[in-house]
Amino acid sequence: MQPDGNLGAAGLDAVESAAYELVVAQPGTTEAGLGRSWLRSDSLGDALRTLTAAGLVHIGDGEPPTYTAVDPNVALDAPLRAYAERLAAARDHLHRLAGIHRAHATLTDPNAVLEVVSGRTAVLKRFACLQRAARTEIRCLDKPPYLDVSSTTSLGVEPLRRGARARTIYERSSLEQPGALRGLEQLVAAGQQARVLPTLPIKLYLADDRYGMVVRHTAGADVSAVLLGTSALLDGMGHLFEGLWRSALPLRPAAAAAPAANHRPVVEHRRLVALLLSGLTDEAIARQLGVGYRTVQRHIAALMATLGARTRFQAGVQAARREQDLP
């Protein structure tokens, strides 16, 4: 049956729909009696037999037999529910296809200047598209919370493996996340250039000078993003990044060295500087480095004395600036 009439959503075509409505209006009527009100050229008898077989109409025991409709709330409830489920599934599929279309259109259509995307899954997909679109460089303003709860940094190594340049400015709070130092070390080892600032105004990703994405986290863990195409707004975001990059302090943590013969962990200078810049307490730094609290205090005191710094953070800043001048 083709869903074509007033009750098409219930699976009835136009003829069956008209016949069912006629039986509802004239219960207990014979086919001949119904025929006197039947205004269509289509066969009423065929429609009545189809409705009877579908359980929508029952036939009386008299002679000639009469036709009475089953309560529509009972007879049509199940097919209408099934139709609603199919419609909902179709809408979900439509939204998925539209999302895929927008993702490709945004990264290929030069006229697609701005698009708003909502939902963690959708934003993650756009972020993946943006990373793949980067040909020469991807720039990032990195601050928590993160899209991927299993990650402590926003940018992965995939663009670096393709040979793209990567520059990231981390908000100091990024380095306070569990495992942040190890993740940063892996990215720097892969080729990322990293710097740090106390705070960042936005979370931003820029692929070359062609695409951009600003991510916004709201209360209740909702996530949305604004995708930018080639435009004055995208140019402005690029200038914002470069201005922050010039004022940011360099981060060059080195991977932890192998334990010495006495099995005591080695406190690497660059790892210590990176953690000082993060603003972590001595206890937190000790946990990140896997050494004792007093060991950390001794190393920090020695660094401050060497640099003539008055505070822990000042020591980190001065050490980072010295390293910035190194090749």
TORKOL-4160 file (C-alpha; in steps of 0.2 Angstrom, whole numbers, padded with zeros to 4 digits, m for minus):
327
<pt num="1" X="0000" Y="0000" Z="0000"/>
<pt num="2" X="0006" Y="0017" Z="m0004"/>
<pt num="3" X="0004" Y="0030" Z="0010"/>
<pt num="4" X="m0006" Y="0042" Z="m0001"/>
<pt num="5" X="m0022" Y="0048" Z="0008"/>
<pt num="6" X="m0027" Y="0057" Z="0024"/>
<pt num="7" X="m0022" Y="0041" Z="0033"/>
<pt num="8" X="m0006" Y="0039" Z="0023"/>
<pt num="9" X="0005" Y="0040" Z="0039"/>
<pt num="10" X="m0005" Y="0024" Z="0045"/>
<pt num="11" X="m0001" Y="0015" Z="0028"/>
<pt num="12" X="m0017" Y="0018" Z="0019"/>
<pt num="13" X="m0018" Y="0024" Z="0002"/>
<pt num="14" X="m0031" Y="0037" Z="m0004"/>
<pt num="15" X="m0045" Y="0024" Z="m0008"/>
<pt num="16" X="m0042" Y="0014" Z="0008"/>
<pt num="17" X="m0042" Y="0030" Z="0018"/>
<pt num="18" X="m0059" Y="0036" Z="0011"/>
<pt num="19" X="m0067" Y="0019" Z="0013"/>
<pt num="20" X="m0061" Y="0018" Z="0031"/>
<pt num="21" X="m0068" Y="0035" Z="0035"/>
<pt num="22" X="m0085" Y="0030" Z="0027"/>
<pt num="23" X="m0086" Y="0014" Z="0038"/>
<pt num="24" X="m0082" Y="0025" Z="0054"/>
<pt num="25" X="m0096" Y="0037" Z="0049"/>
<pt num="26" X="m0108" Y="0023" Z="0045"/>
<pt num="27" X="m0105" Y="0008" Z="0057"/>
<pt num="28" X="m0115" Y="m0008" Z="0055"/>
<pt num="29" X="m0119" Y="m0004" Z="0036"/>
<pt num="30" X="m0119" Y="m0016" Z="0022"/>
<pt num="31" X="m0108" Y="m0014" Z="0007"/>
<pt num="32" X="m0123" Y="m0008" Z="m0003"/>
<pt num="33" X="m0128" Y="0004" Z="0010"/>
<pt num="34" X="m0110" Y="0011" Z="0010"/>
<pt num="35" X="m0110" Y="0011" Z="m0009"/>
<pt num="36" X="m0124" Y="0024" Z="m0009"/>
<pt num="37" X="m0112" Y="0037" Z="m0001"/>
<pt num="38" X="m0097" Y="0031" Z="m0011"/>
<pt num="39" X="m0092" Y="0045" Z="m0023"/>
<pt num="40" X="m0076" Y="0038" Z="m0030"/>
<pt num="41" X="m0074" Y="0027" Z="m0046"/>
<pt num="42" X="m0063" Y="0015" Z="m0037"/>
<pt num="43" X="m0070" Y="m0001" Z="m0031"/>
<pt num="44" X="m0077" Y="0000" Z="m0013"/>
<pt num="45" X="m0078" Y="m0019" Z="m0011"/>
<pt num="46" X="m0059" Y="m0021" Z="m0014"/>
<pt num="47" X="m0055" Y="m0007" Z="m0002"/>
<pt num="48" X="m0067" Y="m0015" Z="0011"/>
<pt num="49" X="m0058" Y="m0032" Z="0009"/>
<pt num="50" X="m0041" Y="m0024" Z="0011"/>
<pt num="51" X="m0047" Y="m0015" Z="0027"/>
<pt num="52" X="m0054" Y="m0031" Z="0034"/>
<pt num="53" X="m0038" Y="m0041" Z="0030"/>
<pt num="54" X="m0028" Y="m0027" Z="0039"/>
<pt num="55" X="m0039" Y="m0029" Z="0055"/>
<pt num="56" X="m0046" Y="m0011" Z="0053"/>
<pt num="57" X="m0064" Y="m0017" Z="0049"/>
<pt num="58" X="m0073" Y="m0032" Z="0055"/>
<pt num="59" X="m0088" Y="m0040" Z="0047"/>
<pt num="60" X="m0105" Y="m0044" Z="0056"/>
<pt num="61" X="m0113" Y="m0061" Z="0056"/>
<pt num="62" X="m0129" Y="m0055" Z="0047"/>
<pt num="63" X="m0134" Y="m0058" Z="0029"/>
<pt num="64" X="m0130" Y="m0047" Z="0020"/>
<pt num="65" X="m0114" Y="m0044" Z="0031"/>
<pt num="66" X="m0112" Y="m0027" Z="0038"/>
<pt num="67" X="m0096" Y="m0017" Z="0041"/>
<pt num="68" X="m0090" Y="m0009" Z="0057"/>
<pt num="69" X="m0073" Y="0000" Z="0060"/>
<pt num="70" X="m0062" Y="m0005" Z="0074"/>
<pt num="71" X="m0059" Y="0009" Z="0086"/>
<pt num="72" X="m0046" Y="0020" Z="0077"/>
<pt num="73" X="m0036" Y="0024" Z="0093"/>
<pt num="74" X="m0033" Y="0005" Z="0093"/>
<pt num="75" X="m0032" Y="0000" Z="0075"/>
<pt num="76" X="m0021" Y="0015" Z="0069"/>
<pt num="77" X="m0010" Y="0017" Z="0085"/>
<pt num="78" X="0003" Y="0004" Z="0081"/>
<pt num="79" X="0006" Y="0009" Z="0062"/>
<pt num="80" X="0006" Y="0028" Z="0067"/>
<pt num="81" X="0019" Y="0024" Z="0080"/>
<pt num="82" X="0029" Y="0015" Z="0068"/>
<pt num="83" X="0028" Y="0029" Z="0056"/>
<pt num="84" X="0034" Y="0041" Z="0069"/>
<pt num="85" X="0049" Y="0031" Z="0073"/>
<pt num="86" X="0053" Y="0029" Z="0054"/>
<pt num="87" X="0051" Y="0048" Z="0053"/>
<pt num="88" X="0062" Y="0052" Z="0068"/>
<pt num="89" X="0076" Y="0040" Z="0061"/>
<pt num="90" X="0075" Y="0049" Z="0044"/>
<pt num="91" X="0077" Y="0065" Z="0053"/>
<pt num="92" X="0092" Y="0059" Z="0062"/>
<pt num="93" X="0100" Y="0053" Z="0046"/>
<pt num="94" X="0096" Y="0069" Z="0038"/>
<pt num="95" X="0105" Y="0079" Z="0052"/>
<pt num="96" X="0120" Y="0068" Z="0050"/>
<pt num="97" X="0121" Y="0070" Z="0031"/>
<pt num="98" X="0119" Y="0089" Z="0033"/>
<pt num="99" X="0133" Y="0089" Z="0046"/>
<pt num="100" X="0144" Y="0080" Z="0034"/>
<pt num="101" X="0139" Y="0092" Z="0020"/>
<pt num="102" X="0142" Y="0107" Z="0031"/>
<pt num="103" X="0159" Y="0100" Z="0036"/>
<pt num="104" X="0165" Y="0098" Z="0019"/>
<pt num="105" X="0157" Y="0114" Z="0012"/>
<pt num="106" X="0165" Y="0125" Z="0026"/>
<pt num="107" X="0182" Y="0118" Z="0021"/>
<pt num="108" X="0180" Y="0120" Z="0003"/>
<pt num="109" X="0168" Y="0134" Z="m0001"/>
<pt num="110" X="0177" Y="0151" Z="m0001"/>
<pt num="111" X="0160" Y="0159" Z="0003"/>
<pt num="112" X="0157" Y="0150" Z="0019"/>
<pt num="113" X="0163" Y="0163" Z="0031"/>
<pt num="114" X="0155" Y="0158" Z="0047"/>
<pt num="115" X="0146" Y="0143" Z="0053"/>
<pt num="116" X="0140" Y="0138" Z="0071"/>
<pt num="117" X="0142" Y="0120" Z="0077"/>
<pt num="118" X="0134" Y="0113" Z="0093"/>
<pt num="119" X="0138" Y="0097" Z="0102"/>
<pt num="120" X="0154" Y="0089" Z="0107"/>
<pt num="121" X="0153" Y="0076" Z="0094"/>
<pt num="122" X="0150" Y="0088" Z="0080"/>
<pt num="123" X="0164" Y="0100" Z="0086"/>
<pt num="124" X="0176" Y="0085" Z="0087"/>
<pt num="125" X="0172" Y="0081" Z="0069"/>
<pt num="126" X="0175" Y="0099" Z="0063"/>
<pt num="127" X="0191" Y="0099" Z="0073"/>
<pt num="128" X="0197" Y="0084" Z="0064"/>
<pt num="129" X="0193" Y="0091" Z="0047"/>
<pt num="130" X="0202" Y="0107" Z="0051"/>
<pt num="131" X="0218" Y="0098" Z="0056"/>
<pt num="132" X="0217" Y="0088" Z="0040"/>
<pt num="133" X="0215" Y="0104" Z="0030"/>
<pt num="134" X="0231" Y="0112" Z="0037"/>
<pt num="135" X="0244" Y="0111" Z="0024"/>
<pt num="136" X="0258" Y="0122" Z="0031"/>
<pt num="137" X="0254" Y="0127" Z="0049"/>
<pt num="138" X="0242" Y="0125" Z="0062"/>
<pt num="139" X="0241" Y="0138" Z="0077"/>
<pt num="140" X="0232" Y="0135" Z="0093"/>
<pt num="141" X="0227" Y="0144" Z="0109"/>
<pt num="142" X="0226" Y="0130" Z="0121"/>
<pt num="143" X="0216" Y="0131" Z="0137"/>
<pt num="144" X="0205" Y="0118" Z="0147"/>
<pt num="145" X="0192" Y="0111" Z="0147"/>
<pt num="146" X="0196" Y="0099" Z="0132"/>
<pt num="147" X="0185" Y="0092" Z="0119"/>
<pt num="148" X="0192" Y="0075" Z="0122"/>
<pt num="149" X="0191" Y="0070" Z="0140"/>
<pt num="150" X="0205" Y="0058" Z="0138"/>
<pt num="151" X="0217" Y="0071" Z="0132"/>
<pt num="152" X="0226" Y="0085" Z="0141"/>
<pt num="153" X="0231" Y="0095" Z="0126"/>
<pt num="154" X="0221" Y="0101" Z="0111"/>
<pt num="155" X="0232" Y="0097" Z="0097"/>
<pt num="156" X="0238" Y="0080" Z="0092"/>
<pt num="157" X="0254" Y="0075" Z="0082"/>
<pt num="158" X="0245" Y="0071" Z="0066"/>
<pt num="159" X="0248" Y="0088" Z="0058"/>
<pt num="160" X="0266" Y="0087" Z="0063"/>
<pt num="161" X="0268" Y="0070" Z="0055"/>
<pt num="162" X="0262" Y="0077" Z="0039"/>
<pt num="163" X="0276" Y="0090" Z="0040"/>
<pt num="164" X="0265" Y="0104" Z="0045"/>
<pt num="165" X="0272" Y="0117" Z="0057"/>
<pt num="166" X="0263" Y="0118" Z="0074"/>
<pt num="167" X="0264" Y="0133" Z="0086"/>
<pt num="168" X="0253" Y="0132" Z="0102"/>
<pt num="169" X="0251" Y="0145" Z="0116"/>
<pt num="170" X="0246" Y="0136" Z="0132"/>
<pt num="171" X="0236" Y="0144" Z="0146"/>
<pt num="172" X="0245" Y="0141" Z="0162"/>
<pt num="173" X="0231" Y="0131" Z="0169"/>
<pt num="174" X="0233" Y="0119" Z="0154"/>
<pt num="175" X="0249" Y="0113" Z="0162"/>
<pt num="176" X="0240" Y="0109" Z="0179"/>
<pt num="177" X="0230" Y="0095" Z="0171"/>
<pt num="178" X="0235" Y="0077" Z="0175"/>
<pt num="179" X="0248" Y="0071" Z="0163"/>
<pt num="180" X="0250" Y="0088" Z="0155"/>
<pt num="181" X="0269" Y="0088" Z="0156"/>
<pt num="182" X="0271" Y="0071" Z="0147"/>
<pt num="183" X="0259" Y="0076" Z="0133"/>
<pt num="184" X="0268" Y="0092" Z="0131"/>
<pt num="185" X="0284" Y="0084" Z="0130"/>
<pt num="186" X="0278" Y="0072" Z="0117"/>
<pt num="187" X="0272" Y="0086" Z="0106"/>
<pt num="188" X="0287" Y="0096" Z="0108"/>
<pt num="189" X="0298" Y="0081" Z="0104"/>
<pt num="190" X="0287" Y="0079" Z="0088"/>
<pt num="191" X="0291" Y="0097" Z="0083"/>
<pt num="192" X="0278" Y="0108" Z="0091"/>
<pt num="193" X="0284" Y="0125" Z="0096"/>
<pt num="194" X="0276" Y="0129" Z="0113"/>
<pt num="195" X="0274" Y="0145" Z="0123"/>
<pt num="196" X="0264" Y="0149" Z="0139"/>
<pt num="197" X="0254" Y="0164" Z="0146"/>
<pt num="198" X="0245" Y="0166" Z="0162"/>
<pt num="199" X="0228" Y="0167" Z="0154"/>
<pt num="200" X="0221" Y="0166" Z="0136"/>
<pt num="201" X="0205" Y="0175" Z="0130"/>
<pt num="202" X="0198" Y="0161" Z="0119"/>
<pt num="203" X="0202" Y="0143" Z="0113"/>
<pt num="204" X="0207" Y="0145" Z="0095"/>
<pt num="205" X="0213" Y="0134" Z="0081"/>
<pt num="206" X="0220" Y="0141" Z="0064"/>
<pt num="207" X="0224" Y="0131" Z="0049"/>
<pt num="208" X="0235" Y="0140" Z="0038"/>
<pt num="209" X="0227" Y="0157" Z="0034"/>
<pt num="210" X="0212" Y="0149" Z="0027"/>
<pt num="211" X="0201" Y="0141" Z="0041"/>
<pt num="212" X="0199" Y="0144" Z="0060"/>
<pt num="213" X="0188" Y="0138" Z="0074"/>
<pt num="214" X="0184" Y="0146" Z="0091"/>
<pt num="215" X="0178" Y="0134" Z="0104"/>
<pt num="216" X="0166" Y="0138" Z="0118"/>
<pt num="217" X="0162" Y="0128" Z="0133"/>
<pt num="218" X="0147" Y="0132" Z="0143"/>
<pt num="219" X="0139" Y="0127" Z="0160"/>
<pt num="220" X="0133" Y="0109" Z="0159"/>
<pt num="221" X="0148" Y="0103" Z="0148"/>
<pt num="222" X="0139" Y="0110" Z="0132"/>
<pt num="223" X="0151" Y="0113" Z="0118"/>
<pt num="224" X="0149" Y="0124" Z="0103"/>
<pt num="225" X="0161" Y="0131" Z="0090"/>
<pt num="226" X="0162" Y="0145" Z="0077"/>
<pt num="227" X="0170" Y="0140" Z="0061"/>
<pt num="228" X="0178" Y="0154" Z="0051"/>
<pt num="229" X="0182" Y="0154" Z="0032"/>
<pt num="230" X="0193" Y="0167" Z="0023"/>
<pt num="231" X="0188" Y="0184" Z="0030"/>
<pt num="232" X="0193" Y="0199" Z="0039"/>
<pt num="233" X="0188" Y="0191" Z="0055"/>
<pt num="234" X="0199" Y="0176" Z="0052"/>
<pt num="235" X="0213" Y="0188" Z="0048"/>
<pt num="236" X="0210" Y="0197" Z="0065"/>
<pt num="237" X="0211" Y="0180" Z="0074"/>
<pt num="238" X="0228" Y="0177" Z="0066"/>
<pt num="239" X="0234" Y="0194" Z="0072"/>
<pt num="240" X="0228" Y="0190" Z="0089"/>
<pt num="241" X="0238" Y="0174" Z="0089"/>
<pt num="242" X="0254" Y="0182" Z="0083"/>
<pt num="243" X="0253" Y="0196" Z="0096"/>
<pt num="244" X="0250" Y="0184" Z="0110"/>
<pt num="245" X="0265" Y="0173" Z="0103"/>
<pt num="246" X="0277" Y="0188" Z="0104"/>
<pt num="247" X="0273" Y="0191" Z="0122"/>
<pt num="248" X="0272" Y="0172" Z="0128"/>
<pt num="249" X="0286" Y="0163" Z="0136"/>
<pt num="250" X="0294" Y="0148" Z="0128"/>
<pt num="251" X="0291" Y="0130" Z="0134"/>
<pt num="252" X="0305" Y="0118" Z="0130"/>
<pt num="253" X="0302" Y="0103" Z="0142"/>
<pt num="254" X="0313" Y="0088" Z="0138"/>
<pt num="255" X="0308" Y="0070" Z="0141"/>
<pt num="256" X="0313" Y="0063" Z="0158"/>
<pt num="257" X="0330" Y="0056" Z="0158"/>
<pt num="258" X="0334" Y="0038" Z="0162"/>
<pt num="259" X="0337" Y="0035" Z="0181"/>
<pt num="260" X="0355" Y="0036" Z="0186"/>
<pt num="261" X="0364" Y="0021" Z="0192"/>
<pt num="262" X="0358" Y="0024" Z="0210"/>
<pt num="263" X="0340" Y="0023" Z="0203"/>
<pt num="264" X="0336" Y="0041" Z="0209"/>
<pt num="265" X="0325" Y="0051" Z="0196"/>
<pt num="266" X="0334" Y="0065" Z="0188"/>
<pt num="267" X="0326" Y="0082" Z="0189"/>
<pt num="268" X="0328" Y="0089" Z="0171"/>
<pt num="269" X="0330" Y="0108" Z="0170"/>
<pt num="270" X="0318" Y="0111" Z="0156"/>
<pt num="271" X="0304" Y="0101" Z="0164"/>
<pt num="272" X="0307" Y="0110" Z="0180"/>
<pt num="273" X="0306" Y="0127" Z="0171"/>
<pt num="274" X="0290" Y="0122" Z="0162"/>
<pt num="275" X="0281" Y="0117" Z="0179"/>
<pt num="276" X="0287" Y="0133" Z="0187"/>
<pt num="277" X="0279" Y="0143" Z="0173"/>
<pt num="278" X="0263" Y="0133" Z="0176"/>
<pt num="279" X="0261" Y="0140" Z="0193"/>
<pt num="280" X="0261" Y="0123" Z="0202"/>
<pt num="281" X="0265" Y="0121" Z="0220"/>
<pt num="282" X="0281" Y="0112" Z="0225"/>
<pt num="283" X="0271" Y="0097" Z="0230"/>
<pt num="284" X="0262" Y="0096" Z="0213"/>
<pt num="285" X="0279" Y="0098" Z="0204"/>
<pt num="286" X="0286" Y="0084" Z="0214"/>
<pt num="287" X="0272" Y="0073" Z="0209"/>
<pt num="288" X="0274" Y="0077" Z="0191"/>
<pt num="289" X="0293" Y="0074" Z="0191"/>
<pt num="290" X="0291" Y="0059" Z="0202"/>
<pt num="291" X="0304" Y="0065" Z="0215"/>
<pt num="292" X="0303" Y="0070" Z="0233"/>
<pt num="293" X="0296" Y="0087" Z="0239"/>
<pt num="294" X="0313" Y="0092" Z="0247"/>
<pt num="295" X="0322" Y="0088" Z="0231"/>
<pt num="296" X="0311" Y="0100" Z="0221"/>
<pt num="297" X="0314" Y="0113" Z="0234"/>
<pt num="298" X="0333" Y="0111" Z="0233"/>
<pt num="299" X="0332" Y="0112" Z="0214"/>
<pt num="300" X="0321" Y="0128" Z="0214"/>
<pt num="301" X="0332" Y="0136" Z="0227"/>
<pt num="302" X="0347" Y="0133" Z="0217"/>
<pt num="303" X="0339" Y="0140" Z="0201"/>
<pt num="304" X="0333" Y="0155" Z="0210"/>
<pt num="305" X="0351" Y="0158" Z="0217"/>
<pt num="306" X="0359" Y="0156" Z="0200"/>
<pt num="307" X="0347" Y="0168" Z="0191"/>
<pt num="308" X="0346" Y="0180" Z="0205"/>
<pt num="309" X="0327" Y="0178" Z="0205"/>
<pt num="310" X="0316" Y="0183" Z="0220"/>
<pt num="311" X="0302" Y="0172" Z="0217"/>
<pt num="312" X="0299" Y="0154" Z="0210"/>
<pt num="313" X="0289" Y="0161" Z="0195"/>
<pt num="314" X="0302" Y="0174" Z="0192"/>
<pt num="315" X="0315" Y="0161" Z="0191"/>
<pt num="316" X="0305" Y="0151" Z="0178"/>
<pt num="317" X="0302" Y="0167" Z="0168"/>
<pt num="318" X="0320" Y="0171" Z="0167"/>
<pt num="319" X="0325" Y="0153" Z="0163"/>
<pt num="320" X="0313" Y="0152" Z="0149"/>
<pt num="321" X="0319" Y="0169" Z="0142"/>
<pt num="322" X="0336" Y="0163" Z="0142"/>
<pt num="323" X="0331" Y="0147" Z="0133"/>
<pt num="324" X="0322" Y="0158" Z="0120"/>
<pt num="325" X="0338" Y="0165" Z="0115"/>
<pt num="326" X="0346" Y="0148" Z="0112"/>
<pt num="327" X="0346" Y="0139" Z="0095"/>
